[in-house]
Amino acid sequence: MANPCVFCGEKAGSREHVLPQWLRRQAPERFVKAGGTRTIRTKQGEYRQIAELFATGTVKCVCSTCNNVWMSRVEHKVQPFLYHVMLGRPVTLGPDEQTALATWAMKTSMMMVQSSVLDDLTVIPRADYLQLHRHGQPSRRRTTARALYVEPPGDEHQHEWGTFHARRLGGKTSGYSVILRTGALAVQFTSLRLDPDYETARYGENGQQLRLWPPTEAFSWPPPTSTSNDELVLMHPARVWAKKRNA
């Protein structure tokens, strides 16, 4: 019996590219053939890097309707600017573009999770898949995201186009954090289920990060200061996204 679609529950019979084919066609040949990596969390709780070529990974976890209708719309909305952002080229993103980018990054993160049997497939809960399917964007109430510029390595053939990190959060900040890096763009999401005395802390903008979700006024990409890959991996979301409610 076929597995159900992770979004709507219908029969999952459609093969989805983790990174879209249109992006592969747009990218220079040197990037298409470049080696990339994904960092996954195994069932034993260990973190492991998996080699993967740019835009070649696929996963069969969605139905044809989801793949060809709303997921296709998500891809269409980021096509005008995503590749420029991934190269670190200057571009201005308004609230509509921020929403499109956050939605695309969340959808792509979900496909990254689903693309490996070694990964913890429940690190992103079912409720967030349903949220994306029903409302076409991440939750504004419990989800926050920031965009960071990660300067690419000097060797273009080793440019990382698909690095992914995920971790569960516990205690007063129950939920998860994911970091999706595609080229020079890194998007870090946190989705929290908090105790009544706590609330989600919204990102503010600074020289190193830009608040991406919930969207705000237009911002200029990239931010003035880049983030190293080591800094990105070591970020601890529990200190950033939860705060005590005001009395």
C-alpha positions as CSV (number, residue, x, y, z in Angstrom):
1,M,0.0,0.0,0.0
2,A,1.3,3.4,-1.0
3,N,2.3,5.9,1.7
4,P,0.0,8.9,2.2
5,C,1.0,12.4,1.0
6,V,2.7,14.2,3.9
7,F,0.5,17.3,3.2
8,C,-3.0,16.1,2.4
9,G,-3.1,12.4,3.2
10,E,-4.0,11.2,-0.3
11,K,-1.9,8.5,-2.1
12,A,1.7,9.7,-2.5
13,G,2.6,8.8,-6.0
14,S,4.5,11.8,-7.3
15,R,8.2,12.3,-7.2
16,E,9.3,15.7,-6.0
17,H,12.7,17.3,-6.5
18,V,14.1,18.5,-3.2
19,L,15.6,21.4,-5.0
20,P,13.6,22.4,-8.1
21,Q,14.6,21.5,-11.7
22,W,14.1,25.1,-12.9
23,L,16.8,26.2,-10.5
24,R,19.2,23.6,-11.8
25,R,18.5,24.8,-15.4
26,Q,19.2,28.4,-14.3
27,A,22.4,27.6,-12.5
28,P,25.8,27.5,-14.2
29,E,27.1,24.1,-15.1
30,R,29.9,24.3,-12.5
31,F,27.3,24.6,-9.8
32,V,25.0,21.9,-11.2
33,K,27.9,19.4,-11.0
34,A,29.2,20.7,-7.7
35,G,29.1,18.5,-4.6
36,G,26.7,19.6,-1.9
37,T,25.9,18.2,1.6
38,R,23.0,17.7,3.9
39,T,23.4,17.3,7.6
40,I,20.9,14.9,9.0
41,R,20.0,13.5,12.5
42,T,20.0,9.7,12.6
43,K,17.6,7.6,14.7
44,Q,20.4,7.2,17.2
45,G,20.6,10.9,17.7
46,E,23.8,11.4,15.8
47,Y,24.4,14.1,13.2
48,R,25.7,12.9,9.8
49,Q,26.6,14.6,6.5
50,I,25.3,13.2,3.3
51,A,26.9,14.1,-0.1
52,E,24.4,15.2,-2.7
53,L,24.7,16.9,-6.1
54,F,22.9,20.2,-6.6
55,A,19.2,19.8,-7.5
56,T,19.3,16.0,-8.1
57,G,17.8,14.6,-4.9
58,T,14.1,13.5,-5.2
59,V,11.6,12.2,-2.7
60,K,8.3,10.3,-3.2
61,C,6.2,11.6,-0.3
62,V,3.6,13.8,-2.0
63,C,0.5,13.3,-4.2
64,S,0.4,14.6,-7.8
65,T,-2.3,17.2,-6.9
66,C,-0.1,18.8,-4.2
67,N,3.0,18.6,-6.3
68,N,1.4,20.1,-9.4
69,V,-0.9,22.7,-7.9
70,W,0.0,24.6,-4.7
71,M,3.6,23.4,-4.5
72,S,4.1,24.5,-8.1
73,R,2.7,27.9,-7.1
74,V,5.3,28.1,-4.3
75,E,8.1,27.5,-6.8
76,H,6.7,30.0,-9.3
77,K,6.6,32.9,-6.8
78,V,10.3,32.6,-5.9
79,Q,11.6,32.2,-9.5
80,P,12.1,35.9,-10.2
81,F,14.6,36.4,-7.4
82,L,15.7,33.2,-5.6
83,Y,18.7,32.5,-7.7
84,H,20.0,36.0,-7.2
85,V,19.6,35.7,-3.5
86,M,21.4,32.3,-3.5
87,L,24.4,34.0,-5.2
88,G,24.4,36.9,-2.7
89,R,23.5,39.5,-5.4
90,P,21.9,42.7,-4.2
91,V,18.1,42.6,-4.3
92,T,15.2,44.2,-2.4
93,L,12.6,41.9,-0.9
94,G,9.2,43.3,0.1
95,P,6.7,41.6,2.3
96,D,5.3,39.5,-0.6
97,E,8.8,38.3,-1.6
98,Q,9.6,37.6,2.1
99,T,6.4,35.5,2.4
100,A,7.2,33.6,-0.8
101,L,10.8,32.9,0.3
102,A,9.8,31.8,3.8
103,T,7.2,29.5,2.3
104,W,9.6,28.0,-0.2
105,A,12.3,27.5,2.4
106,M,9.8,25.8,4.8
107,K,8.5,23.5,2.0
108,T,12.1,22.7,0.9
109,S,13.1,22.0,4.5
110,M,10.2,19.5,4.7
111,M,11.3,17.8,1.5
112,M,14.9,17.6,2.9
113,V,13.6,15.9,6.0
114,Q,11.6,13.4,4.0
115,S,14.4,12.6,1.5
116,S,16.4,10.4,3.9
117,V,15.4,7.3,5.7
118,L,18.2,8.1,8.2
119,D,16.6,11.4,9.2
120,D,14.0,11.8,12.0
121,L,10.9,12.1,9.8
122,T,8.9,13.6,12.7
123,V,11.3,16.4,13.6
124,I,8.8,18.7,11.8
125,P,5.4,17.8,13.2
126,R,2.4,16.9,11.1
127,A,0.6,20.1,12.2
128,D,3.2,22.2,10.3
129,Y,2.7,20.2,7.1
130,L,-1.1,20.7,7.4
131,Q,-0.5,24.5,8.0
132,L,1.5,24.9,4.9
133,H,-1.0,22.9,2.8
134,R,-4.1,24.7,4.1
135,H,-2.9,28.2,4.4
136,G,0.0,28.4,1.9
137,Q,2.5,29.8,4.4
138,P,4.1,29.0,7.8
139,S,2.2,29.8,11.0
140,R,2.5,33.5,12.1
141,R,1.7,32.6,15.7
142,R,4.4,30.0,16.5
143,T,6.9,30.2,13.7
144,T,9.7,32.7,13.2
145,A,12.5,32.8,10.6
146,R,15.6,34.8,9.8
147,A,17.7,35.1,6.7
148,L,21.5,35.1,6.9
149,Y,24.2,35.5,4.3
150,V,26.8,32.7,4.3
151,E,29.8,33.6,2.2
152,P,30.5,30.8,-0.2
153,P,33.8,28.9,-0.2
154,G,36.5,30.2,-2.6
155,D,36.3,27.0,-4.6
156,E,33.1,27.2,-6.7
157,H,33.1,23.5,-7.3
158,Q,32.6,22.9,-3.6
159,H,29.8,25.4,-3.2
160,E,27.2,24.0,-0.7
161,W,23.8,24.1,-2.3
162,G,21.9,21.8,0.0
163,T,23.1,21.9,3.7
164,F,20.4,21.1,6.2
165,H,20.4,21.0,10.0
166,A,17.5,20.1,12.3
167,R,17.1,19.7,16.0
168,R,14.3,19.2,18.5
169,L,13.7,21.6,21.3
170,G,12.5,20.6,24.8
171,G,11.5,22.0,28.1
172,K,9.7,25.4,28.1
173,T,10.5,25.8,24.4
174,S,9.1,22.6,22.9
175,G,9.3,22.5,19.2
176,Y,12.1,22.4,16.6
177,S,14.7,24.4,14.7
178,V,15.8,23.9,11.1
179,I,18.5,25.6,9.1
180,L,18.4,25.4,5.3
181,R,21.3,26.6,3.4
182,T,21.2,27.0,-0.4
183,G,24.2,28.8,-1.8
184,A,24.8,32.1,0.0
185,L,21.4,32.0,1.6
186,A,20.7,30.4,5.0
187,V,17.2,30.4,6.4
188,Q,16.7,29.4,10.1
189,F,13.2,28.5,11.2
190,T,12.0,27.9,14.7
191,S,8.5,26.6,15.5
192,L,7.6,26.5,19.2
193,R,4.9,25.0,21.4
194,L,5.4,27.0,24.5
195,D,4.2,26.8,28.2
196,P,1.5,29.4,29.0
197,D,4.0,31.7,30.7
198,Y,6.2,32.0,27.5
199,E,5.7,33.5,24.1
200,T,7.6,33.5,20.8
201,A,10.2,36.2,20.5
202,R,10.2,38.0,17.2
203,Y,13.5,38.5,15.3
204,G,14.9,41.9,15.0
205,E,17.2,42.9,12.1
206,N,20.9,43.6,12.7
207,G,24.0,43.6,10.5
208,Q,24.2,39.8,10.4
209,Q,20.5,38.7,10.1
210,L,17.3,39.9,8.4
211,R,13.9,39.1,9.8
212,L,12.2,37.0,7.2
213,W,9.1,35.6,8.9
214,P,6.6,36.9,9.9
215,P,7.3,39.5,7.1
216,T,8.2,43.1,7.8
217,E,9.0,46.1,5.7
218,A,11.1,45.7,2.6
219,F,14.8,44.9,3.3
220,S,17.9,44.9,1.1
221,W,19.8,41.6,0.6
222,P,22.4,40.6,1.6
223,P,22.9,41.9,5.1
224,P,26.1,43.9,5.7
225,T,27.8,41.1,7.7
226,S,28.2,37.5,6.6
227,T,27.8,34.5,8.8
228,S,30.4,31.7,8.8
229,N,29.2,28.1,8.4
230,D,30.6,27.3,11.8
231,E,28.5,30.1,13.4
232,L,25.5,28.8,11.6
233,V,25.8,25.3,12.9
234,L,26.4,26.4,16.5
235,M,23.4,28.7,16.8
236,H,21.2,27.8,19.7
237,P,17.6,28.7,19.1
238,A,16.2,28.2,22.6
239,R,18.0,31.4,23.7
240,V,16.6,33.4,20.8
241,W,13.0,32.6,20.2
242,A,11.3,32.2,23.5
243,K,10.7,34.8,26.2
244,K,8.8,35.2,29.4
245,R,5.4,36.9,28.9
246,N,4.9,40.3,30.5
247,A,2.8,40.3,33.6
